Every structure is written in structure tokens, then in C-alpha cells.
Amino acid sequence: MSLTVGGFAPPRTVPLRGKGGTRQRGDNGVSPLPRTRSRPRPAALEWQDVRLPVLGRLWATAWLPSVLVAGCLVALMYLLQTSGVATTGYDIQRLQTERDDWQLRNEQLRLELAKRRSLTWIEAEATTRLGMVRPDPTALTYLKVTR
């Protein structure tokens, strides 16, 4: 017995006939065997003969692309979510740094305000920058207030 694509072939009892091997023929001078009867299909391929409904045929032929598209969509959604979370994290970090800078500036301004409200600073500014002099401790000045 010899092995063929469809299964085992029956042994040949008749010698092969042909013209012999010439260069013009692609089959090396061997004529093909005549087909006498059709063989039954293997059980694994019988399902292909059954007519499926339209939805069933679509599912049978398009399940792999559907699964791939669904997987790509899930991966895309995951990437969008991850990038959104990362961007939000960077924004939060930037805003916290900005808030800390403003709080530091606020504290500096409060310190400056407290310094300017102190009487010793006011006296030092009046005497040095404005050229004012302190009054004599024995001199009295009366103010007349009218109502």
C-alpha cells in the first residue's frame, strides 16, 4: 500500500503507462489514476456540510477577528486609563508644588507685615529715611481738639 493525500491507496496491479519521461510534460510521463468512486469524508470534516444559520456561519468564520478586535479594544482602554491616571498624578504633583510656593510667599508677606507694624521699625524708618528727630522729653505739646 502507498500513502496518498486522501488516505491509503489500493495496491496497483496494472503497470503504469505513459510516454516516458520527456521534458515537455510536467508529470514525468505518468498518467493519473482514474477515479472510480468517491470516498466518504472523515468525521472531523462532516460539520462543514451542514448548513448553518447566518449568525452561526458568521460566528464560525469571524470569531478569531472578533476576539482580536475585542482584545485590542480592551488594551486600548487600559492604556487610556493608565495614561489618564499618570497625567492626573503629574498635575496633582505640579499643583502641590505651586501651593507650597504660594504658602511660602504668604508666610514671607506675613513676616514683612509684622515687621512693618512694629513700633521700633517705624521709629527707625522715621529717623533714618525721613530725617525726623525725637522730641525733647521735657517739651510739652498741647493739641486743641474741636468737635
Protein Blocks (a to p, Z undefined) as FASTA:
>chain_A
ZZdfklccdddfbdcddebjafkbmnlopacdddfbdcdddfklmmmmpccdfklmmmmm
mmmmmmmmmmmmmmmmmmmmmmmmmmmmmmmmmmmmmmmmmmmmmmmmmmmmmmmmpmkl
mmmmmmmmnopacddfkbccdddddZZ
